[in-house]
Amino acid sequence: MDLPPYSPGLHKLVTLHVDKTEKLTSSTDFVTVTNSILEKYSLEKVGVVVHDFENNSFTISFCLKESHICIHTWPEYNQLTLDVYLCNYLQDNSHKVRSVVADYITYFEAKIIKDFEINR
């Protein structure tokens, strides 16, 4: 089998400002949105862990066949951090990583505070 040169994938890390704090406190809504995003981009969920904190913030990790999506919210600061990484086993998934992050920015109606891309 002839394979193209391998690049492990794009890892995108963003910190976002969100005015609507209710979106930073509803882990259930985030899981619903993420399941829709996974279906939209044909990504396969392996598992998910959700933890809600006493201050109504949450942290969630989606383990994907392709890698992961993780979030942590700070409603008291109107912020969240988002971590999206998709591997490039047989295809370049960089466009999917950027599109997934863009979909979250739209969902949260967020402003970007920090935006890092790491080509692994």
C-alpha positions as CSV (number, residue, x, y, z in Angstrom):
1,M,0.0,0.0,0.0
2,D,1.4,3.4,-1.0
3,L,0.6,6.0,1.6
4,P,1.2,9.7,1.3
5,P,3.8,11.4,3.7
6,Y,2.3,11.3,7.2
7,S,1.5,14.3,9.3
8,P,-0.2,13.2,12.6
9,G,-2.8,16.0,12.5
10,L,-3.9,19.4,13.5
11,H,-4.4,20.3,17.2
12,K,-6.4,23.5,17.8
13,L,-6.6,25.2,21.2
14,V,-8.8,28.2,21.8
15,T,-9.9,30.4,24.7
16,L,-13.2,32.1,24.1
17,H,-15.2,34.9,25.7
18,V,-18.9,34.1,25.9
19,D,-21.5,36.7,27.0
20,K,-24.4,34.2,27.5
21,T,-23.2,32.5,30.7
22,E,-26.1,30.0,30.5
23,K,-24.2,28.3,27.6
24,L,-21.2,28.0,30.0
25,T,-23.3,26.2,32.6
26,S,-25.3,23.7,30.5
27,S,-23.2,20.6,30.0
28,T,-26.3,18.8,28.6
29,D,-26.6,21.4,25.8
30,F,-22.9,21.1,25.0
31,V,-23.2,17.3,24.8
32,T,-26.2,17.7,22.4
33,V,-24.3,20.2,20.2
34,T,-21.2,18.0,20.2
35,N,-23.2,14.9,19.1
36,S,-24.6,16.9,16.2
37,I,-21.1,18.1,15.3
38,L,-19.8,14.6,15.4
39,E,-22.6,13.4,13.1
40,K,-22.1,16.4,10.7
41,Y,-18.4,15.6,10.2
42,S,-18.7,11.8,10.4
43,L,-16.6,11.6,13.6
44,E,-16.9,8.5,15.8
45,K,-17.4,8.9,19.6
46,V,-15.6,6.2,21.6
47,G,-16.6,7.6,25.0
48,V,-17.5,10.8,26.9
49,V,-16.9,12.0,30.5
50,V,-18.9,14.9,31.9
51,H,-18.2,16.6,35.2
52,D,-20.4,19.5,36.5
53,F,-18.8,21.6,39.2
54,E,-20.6,23.2,42.2
55,N,-20.4,26.7,40.6
56,N,-22.2,25.3,37.5
57,S,-19.1,25.2,35.3
58,F,-18.3,22.0,33.6
59,T,-15.5,20.0,32.0
60,I,-16.2,17.4,29.3
61,S,-13.9,15.1,27.3
62,F,-15.1,13.3,24.2
63,C,-12.7,10.5,23.2
64,L,-13.0,10.0,19.5
65,K,-11.8,7.3,17.2
66,E,-10.0,10.2,15.4
67,S,-8.7,11.7,18.8
68,H,-10.6,14.1,21.1
69,I,-12.6,17.2,21.9
70,C,-12.3,18.7,25.4
71,I,-13.8,21.8,27.0
72,H,-13.7,23.5,30.4
73,T,-15.9,26.5,31.2
74,W,-15.5,29.4,33.6
75,P,-18.9,31.2,33.7
76,E,-17.6,33.5,36.4
77,Y,-15.1,34.9,33.9
78,N,-17.3,34.4,30.8
79,Q,-14.7,32.1,29.3
80,L,-14.1,28.6,28.1
81,T,-11.1,26.7,26.8
82,L,-11.6,24.2,23.9
83,D,-9.2,21.6,22.7
84,V,-9.8,19.8,19.3
85,Y,-7.4,17.3,17.8
86,L,-8.1,15.0,14.9
87,C,-5.5,12.5,13.6
88,N,-4.7,12.3,9.9
89,Y,-4.3,8.5,9.5
90,L,-5.4,8.2,5.9
91,Q,-6.6,11.7,5.1
92,D,-5.8,15.3,6.1
93,N,-8.5,16.3,8.7
94,S,-7.2,19.9,9.2
95,H,-10.3,21.4,7.6
96,K,-12.5,19.4,9.9
97,V,-10.7,20.6,13.0
98,R,-11.1,24.2,11.9
99,S,-14.7,23.7,11.0
100,V,-15.5,22.0,14.3
101,V,-14.0,24.9,16.2
102,A,-15.9,27.4,14.0
103,D,-19.1,25.6,14.8
104,Y,-18.5,25.9,18.5
105,I,-17.6,29.6,18.2
106,T,-21.0,30.0,16.4
107,Y,-22.9,28.0,19.0
108,F,-21.4,30.0,21.9
109,E,-21.6,33.3,20.0
110,A,-18.1,33.7,21.2
111,K,-15.2,36.1,20.7
112,I,-11.7,34.6,20.4
113,I,-9.3,35.5,23.2
114,K,-6.5,33.0,22.2
115,D,-6.2,30.8,19.1
116,F,-3.4,28.3,18.7
117,E,-2.9,25.7,16.0
118,I,-0.3,23.0,16.4
119,N,0.6,20.8,13.4
120,R,1.7,17.6,15.0
